[in-house]
Amino acid sequence: MADQDFVLAPPTVKVGFSLEPVQNALNSLMLLNQIKDRSGFGEWTERTAALLTPERLQTNHVVFEVMHKACEVAIGWSDFAAFIDSIASSDAVTMRDNILDELLHKVDVADKGAILADKATFLDTVQKALGHKYAEKGEELDLSVFEDAYPLVIDPPAMQAAIVEHLRFMWDEHLQQEWKRVLAMLQESAEAFRQIDFNGQTAIQAARVVTGRNLSGIWEDLDRAESVVFVPSAHIGPYVSMFHHDQQIYVLFGARMPEGVKMRSAALTRSELLVRLSALADDTRLTILELLTERDELCAQDIITLLNLSQSSASRHLRQLTATGYLVERRREVAKCYSLNPDRLSDTILALRTFVRGKA
């Protein structure tokens, strides 16, 4: 018998939905650090970032970019105050060592003491460990955040106290009332998707149904996943985020309803419309769409040249338009290229017309 090649079919996926209140809230706080690089987050995110002092925003960067290991495993927690209490009662040295291991896990560190004994050595090691990660995204690692973190890293009790104080402040002043406001909307979104039969679907197919986006090839782990839990967020806007916990994959997505399902919640209807319309409420993004009505496809560098944009500005606009579904992105060798998705524009017009008629 001749040799035969076999290609394994993608595994079907077990799908679940959860609100994950504490992890959800932590993710909302992390989004505050990305305001400079991404636009289109939920209204709360933009408003809260504007209300915070520069010092408080910098503390948020320190906590969630340097010390996130201390507060990233929040799956299963439903009470944010109790979660903070658990951090406050943890062993500070163990917490610091876990943070250091996470930061420097890609660098061969023979002597942690030597790194902690000198700030310049600490910053140099951080650059070696993380610099390439930022470079791959076309971004530059901001070492000032790690400079501010250094006095806390070498003083575990002070580090622990800073994390606890910041989380309590943000929960009491900015998150607690917001969570109460959006809870019903998130519950409606999760419950609507639970009614869908995902039997026989792969993780990528299920993610397409839930998020409205084709995530194939973006996250290799999702391509191979056999179990995924989807978590609706009120603040992530058109973007999607993935994280792991105990071999389980979790995907955060902007709270929405399945296609063709009538929304009962006016808040959920308004939230999804705002995500779509905010992507259009900018002259540069409208110009990009206009260019793509005249050409089948443009690569990022073409758009940068035609509109005289910086790379960071172009990336910001293209991320939002792609995440919202107005553009289709594909790779052509090393370049990212974009084409218009007219169906998404038609859907948005229909959604707005339906919303306005419902209010008439």
Beta strands, then each sheet from edge to edge (+ up, - down):
strand 1: 14-17
strand 2: 227-233
strand 3: 240-245
strand 4: 248-254
strand 5: 298-299
strand 6: 327-332
strand 7: 335-340
sheet 1: 1+ 2+ 4+ 3-
sheet 2: 5+ 7- 6+
end
